[in-house]
Amino acid sequence: MTEGTVLHADLDSFFASVEQRDDPSLRGRPVIVGGGVVLACSYEAKAKGVRTAMGGRQASRLCPDAVVVSPRMEAYSQASRDVFDVFHDTTPLVEGLSIDEAFLEVGGLHRIRGAPSTIAQQLRVDVREKVGLPISVGVARTKYLAKVSSALCKPDGLLVVPIEDELRFLHALVVERLWGVGPVTSEKLHAVRLHTVGQVAALGLRELQQLIGPAAGRHLHALANNRDPRRVQTGARRRSIGSQHAIGRGPHTAADLDRVLAGVVDRVTRRMRAAERPGSTVTVRLRFDDFTRSTVSHTLSRPTVSTDLVLDIARRLLTSRMPDIEEKGCTLVGLAMSGLDDNPAQLVLPFTTSSGSAGPGRELDEAVDAVRDKYGTSAVRRAVQVGRAERPAMPILPD
């Protein structure tokens, strides 16, 4: 067989495509989902320079004829469920990555459904006919190459990387196509005239590690030489639970950032309690005005689902980065909880905050969750959030 058996299926401009599907008057027009901050945009808007997480004013300047629509999260969640039904009708081996993308393994379907490229083409037809959405699919021998190929064939495309052409295809790519190469790593590679994946592959492992660090060097060297042994996994529970809030360019006061952080913590800890998966590592993620990023973490002695405890830790982590925020500005605040534990007994253990005071306990958190489940998330809000527009809850894959 000259074709790999891993498919990476990725819906095109998912939120905006759902809006164009449901409102025919929007088809072919630039669409922006979200007003204050761009949550998603159509390819027509992207062609004018609009990007996700961009401030609404900047997006309007770049694309004054764009149609701005309010997000409809339930519609996106339903569309995601419908698309994943098509994925599971195609193969039982589906690994969801997010609400709009997944890996599919089709190696055992050759006799009944044909070659992987044939299966991929039929998948695109099925998603279009049954759900009404465009989807791009990459086909390759490894997850990494499949994901890269789906990105290169957007929008609404199909790209197959034959096994015999893998290295030629891979080595011609720019270094930014390697997983883990962001602006900082890209700058380091370019500084020593490494611009393509092939040039990175030709560099010795030790030299690459000296340039960008031991772990990152080992990771990039393996990918650049087409070593990616990961298989499509089904039924694996997520390793972290997180959320983020894009706030656009400032100025933002410390109180503004604290209010945003509190809302993010509320969302994350509520999801952890719903999944019955306490976490032990709190990570705060920031994006600055110059598009650089920062992460800072703290690991607790044991897992927790307590909103107050996580918020207490997250506030201290955010405070530690205030000098950078004051210098560079901040456009995004995110939080992730990792070190997730599947032991329900961890849910009922007491805790104390960093000041040594006892937290309000599981009962209060669960009471708030119950009210929000019954009456909506806006039924119980923090005092600092009253009178401010509530950020819509982003749809996620089931745990």
C-alpha positions in Angstrom: 0.0 0.0 0.0 1.4 3.4 -1.0 -1.0 5.4 1.2 -0.9 5.9 5.0 -4.0 5.0 7.0 -4.3 8.0 9.3 -6.9 10.6 8.5 -7.0 14.1 10.0 -10.4 15.7 9.5 -10.7 19.3 10.3 -13.9 21.5 9.8 -13.2 24.7 8.0 -13.9 28.0 10.0 -16.3 25.9 12.1 -18.4 28.5 13.9 -18.6 30.8 10.9 -19.4 27.9 8.6 -22.3 26.9 10.9 -23.6 30.5 10.6 -23.4 30.4 6.8 -25.1 27.1 6.7 -28.0 28.2 8.8 -28.4 31.6 7.1 -28.1 31.4 3.3 -27.8 35.2 3.1 -24.3 34.9 4.7 -22.9 32.5 2.2 -20.0 34.0 0.3 -19.9 37.0 2.6 -17.3 37.9 5.3 -18.7 36.7 8.6 -17.3 37.5 12.1 -18.6 35.5 15.1 -18.4 37.7 18.3 -18.3 41.4 18.6 -15.9 42.7 21.2 -13.4 39.9 20.4 -13.4 37.7 17.2 -14.3 34.2 18.3 -14.2 32.9 14.7 -14.4 34.3 11.2 -15.2 33.0 7.7 -12.5 32.6 5.0 -13.9 35.7 3.3 -13.1 37.7 6.4 -9.7 36.0 6.8 -8.8 37.2 3.3 -9.1 40.7 4.6 -6.7 40.0 7.5 -9.2 39.2 10.3 -8.0 36.6 12.7 -9.4 34.8 15.7 -8.9 36.6 19.1 -8.5 39.9 17.3 -10.3 42.9 18.8 -13.6 43.8 17.2 -12.6 47.4 16.3 -9.5 46.2 14.5 -11.5 43.6 12.7 -14.1 46.2 11.6 -11.3 48.4 10.2 -9.8 45.6 8.2 -13.2 44.3 7.0 -15.8 47.0 7.2 -18.4 45.0 5.2 -18.2 42.0 7.5 -21.4 40.7 9.0 -21.0 40.4 12.8 -23.1 37.7 14.4 -23.5 36.7 18.0 -22.2 33.2 18.9 -24.7 30.3 19.2 -22.9 27.8 21.2 -25.7 25.2 21.3 -25.8 25.2 17.5 -22.1 24.6 17.3 -22.2 21.8 19.9 -25.0 20.1 17.9 -23.1 20.4 14.7 -20.1 18.9 16.3 -22.1 16.0 17.6 -23.5 15.4 14.1 -20.0 15.5 12.5 -18.6 13.0 15.1 -21.6 10.7 14.3 -20.3 10.7 10.7 -16.8 10.0 11.9 -17.9 7.0 13.9 -20.0 5.8 11.0 -16.8 5.8 9.0 -14.5 3.9 11.4 -14.7 2.9 15.1 -11.2 4.3 15.6 -11.8 8.0 16.2 -9.6 10.2 18.4 -11.3 13.6 18.9 -8.9 16.5 19.3 -11.5 19.3 19.7 -15.1 19.9 18.7 -14.1 20.4 15.1 -11.2 18.0 14.4 -10.3 14.4 14.9 -7.9 11.6 13.8 -9.4 8.5 12.2 -7.6 5.2 11.6 -8.9 3.4 8.5 -6.2 0.7 8.1 -8.6 -2.2 8.6 -11.2 -1.0 6.1 -9.4 -1.5 2.8 -11.5 -4.6 1.7 -14.9 -3.1 2.6 -14.4 0.6 1.9 -11.4 0.9 -0.4 -8.2 2.9 -0.1 -7.7 5.6 2.6 -7.9 8.3 -0.1 -11.3 6.9 -1.2 -12.5 6.7 2.4 -11.4 10.3 3.0 -13.2 11.6 -0.1 -16.4 9.8 0.9 -16.0 11.3 4.4 -16.0 14.8 3.0 -19.1 14.0 0.9 -20.9 12.5 3.9 -20.1 15.5 6.2 -21.3 17.9 3.5 -24.5 16.0 2.7 -25.5 15.0 6.3 -24.3 18.0 8.2 -24.0 20.7 5.6 -20.4 21.8 6.5 -17.1 21.8 4.5 -14.3 19.8 5.9 -10.6 19.3 5.0 -9.0 15.9 5.3 -5.3 15.0 5.3 -4.2 11.4 4.7 -0.7 10.1 5.8 1.1 7.4 7.6 1.6 9.4 10.8 -0.6 11.7 12.8 1.8 14.6 12.3 1.9 14.4 8.5 -1.9 13.9 8.4 -2.5 17.0 10.4 -0.1 19.1 8.4 -1.6 17.9 5.1 -5.2 18.8 6.2 -4.0 22.3 7.1 -2.3 22.7 3.7 -5.4 21.8 1.8 -7.8 24.2 3.5 -10.4 25.2 2.8 -12.6 22.2 1.8 -9.8 20.1 0.4 -8.2 16.7 0.4 -4.4 16.0 0.5 -2.8 12.6 0.4 0.9 12.2 1.3 2.1 9.0 -0.4 4.4 6.9 1.8 7.2 7.1 -0.8 7.0 10.9 -0.9 6.9 11.5 2.9 10.4 13.0 3.3 10.2 15.1 0.1 6.9 16.5 1.3 8.0 17.0 4.9 11.4 18.5 4.2 10.1 21.2 1.9 7.9 22.7 4.6 8.9 25.8 6.5 10.0 25.2 10.1 6.8 26.9 11.4 4.9 23.8 10.3 6.7 21.7 13.0 4.6 21.1 16.1 6.0 23.2 18.9 7.6 25.9 16.8 6.2 29.2 17.9 7.6 32.8 17.4 10.5 32.4 19.9 11.7 29.0 18.5 11.2 30.2 15.0 13.4 33.2 15.6 16.1 31.0 17.1 16.1 28.7 14.1 16.1 31.5 11.6 19.0 33.2 13.4 21.2 30.2 12.3 19.6 30.0 8.8 17.3 27.1 9.5 14.2 27.9 7.4 12.9 24.5 6.3 12.1 21.2 8.0 14.8 19.6 5.8 17.4 21.9 7.2 16.4 21.0 10.7 16.5 17.3 9.9 20.0 17.7 8.5 21.2 19.3 11.8 22.7 16.9 14.4 20.5 16.2 17.5 23.1 17.6 19.9 23.4 20.9 17.9 19.7 21.3 17.8 19.4 20.7 21.6 22.1 23.2 22.3 20.1 25.7 20.2 16.6 25.3 21.6 16.9 23.0 24.7 17.1 19.3 25.3 13.4 18.4 25.2 12.4 20.7 22.4 15.4 19.7 20.4 14.6 16.0 20.8 11.0 16.6 19.8 11.7 18.7 16.7 14.5 16.4 15.5 12.2 13.4 15.7 9.4 15.2 13.7 11.8 16.6 11.2 13.1 13.1 10.5 9.6 11.7 10.2 9.6 9.8 13.5 6.1 9.9 15.0 5.1 6.5 16.4 1.8 7.7 18.1 -1.3 5.7 17.2 -4.9 6.9 17.0 -6.3 6.4 20.5 -9.9 5.9 21.3 -11.5 6.4 24.7 -8.5 8.3 26.2 -9.6 10.8 28.8 -8.2 14.3 28.4 -5.0 15.1 30.3 -6.0 18.6 31.2 -9.1 20.9 31.5 -8.7 24.5 30.5 -10.4 27.7 29.3 -9.2 31.1 28.1 -10.6 34.5 27.5 -9.3 36.9 24.8 -9.6 40.5 26.0 -8.2 42.4 23.1 -5.6 45.2 23.4 -5.7 47.3 26.6 -5.4 49.2 28.6 -6.5 46.6 31.2 -6.2 47.3 35.0 -5.2 44.7 37.5 -8.9 44.5 38.6 -9.9 43.9 35.0 -7.5 41.0 34.7 -8.6 39.6 38.1 -12.2 39.6 37.0 -11.4 37.8 33.8 -9.3 35.2 35.7 -12.1 34.6 38.2 -14.5 33.9 35.3 -12.0 31.5 33.7 -11.4 29.7 37.0 -15.2 29.3 37.5 -15.6 27.7 34.1 -12.7 25.3 34.5 -13.5 24.1 38.1 -17.1 23.6 37.2 -16.1 21.4 34.3 -13.8 19.4 36.6 -16.6 18.8 39.1 -18.9 17.7 36.3 -16.3 15.2 35.1 -15.4 14.2 38.7 -11.7 14.7 37.9 -9.7 16.8 40.4 -6.5 18.3 39.2 -3.2 19.1 41.0 -1.3 21.5 38.6 -2.6 25.0 38.0 -1.2 26.7 34.9 -1.9 30.4 34.0 -1.4 31.3 30.3 -1.0 34.8 29.1 -0.6 36.4 25.6 0.9 39.8 25.4 0.3 42.7 22.9 3.4 41.7 20.9 1.9 38.2 20.5 4.5 36.5 22.7 3.2 34.2 25.4 3.9 33.2 29.0 3.0 30.3 31.1 3.5 29.8 34.9 2.5 26.9 37.0 2.1 25.6 40.5 1.5 22.0 41.6 -0.5 21.3 44.7 0.3 18.5 47.2 -2.9 16.7 46.2 -5.7 17.2 43.6 -8.7 19.5 44.1 -11.8 20.7 42.4 -12.3 23.7 44.7 -12.9 27.0 42.9 -11.6 29.1 45.8 -8.4 27.2 46.1 -7.7 27.2 42.3 -8.5 30.9 42.2 -6.2 31.6 45.1 -3.3 29.9 43.4 -4.1 31.4 40.0 -4.2 34.9 41.4 -0.7 34.5 42.9 0.6 33.2 39.5 -1.0 36.1 37.7 0.6 38.6 40.2 4.0 37.1 39.5 3.6 38.1 35.8 2.4 41.6 36.4 5.7 43.3 35.6 5.6 41.6 32.1 1.9 42.6 31.7 2.6 46.3 32.6 5.5 46.3 30.1 3.9 44.5 27.2 0.1 44.6 27.8 -2.1 41.6 27.9 -4.6 40.3 25.3 -5.5 36.8 26.6 -5.8 35.1 30.0 -6.1 31.4 30.2 -6.0 28.6 32.8 -5.4 24.9 32.6 -5.7 22.2 35.3 -3.6 19.2 34.7 -2.5 16.2 36.8 -6.1 15.0 36.6 -7.1 12.3 39.0 -9.8 9.6 38.3 -10.2 8.9 42.1 -13.6 10.3 43.2 -12.4 10.2 46.8 -10.2 13.2 46.1 -13.4 15.3 45.5 -14.4 15.4 49.2 -11.0 16.2 50.9 -10.9 19.5 52.7 -8.5 22.2 51.8 -7.0 25.5 53.0 -6.0 28.6 51.0 -2.5 30.0 50.9 -3.4 32.3 53.8 -4.2 29.2 56.0 -7.9 29.8 56.2 -10.4 27.0 55.5 -12.1 27.1 52.1 -15.9 27.2 52.0 -15.9 23.5 50.9 -17.5 21.3 48.4 -21.1 22.0 49.4 -21.0 25.7 48.3 -19.4 24.8 45.0 -22.0 22.1 44.3 -24.8 24.4 45.3 -23.6 27.0 42.9 -23.3 24.4 40.2 -26.8 23.2 40.8 -28.3 26.7 40.4 -26.4 27.3 37.2 -27.4 23.9 35.8 -31.0 24.7 36.4 -31.2 28.4 35.6 -28.2 29.1 33.5 -24.6 30.3 34.2 -25.7 33.9 34.6 -28.0 33.0 37.6 -25.0 33.1 40.0 -22.2 35.6 39.3 -19.5 37.2 41.2 -20.1 40.8 42.3 -17.3 42.1 40.0 -19.1 40.5 37.0 -22.5 42.0 37.6 -23.5 44.4 34.8 -20.9 43.1 32.4 -21.6 41.0 29.4 -21.2 37.3 30.1 -18.7 35.4 27.9 -20.4 32.5 26.1 -19.3 29.1 27.2 -17.2 27.5 24.5 -18.5 24.0 23.4 -16.1 21.2 24.2 -15.7 17.5 23.5 -17.2 15.2 26.2 -14.6 14.0 28.7 
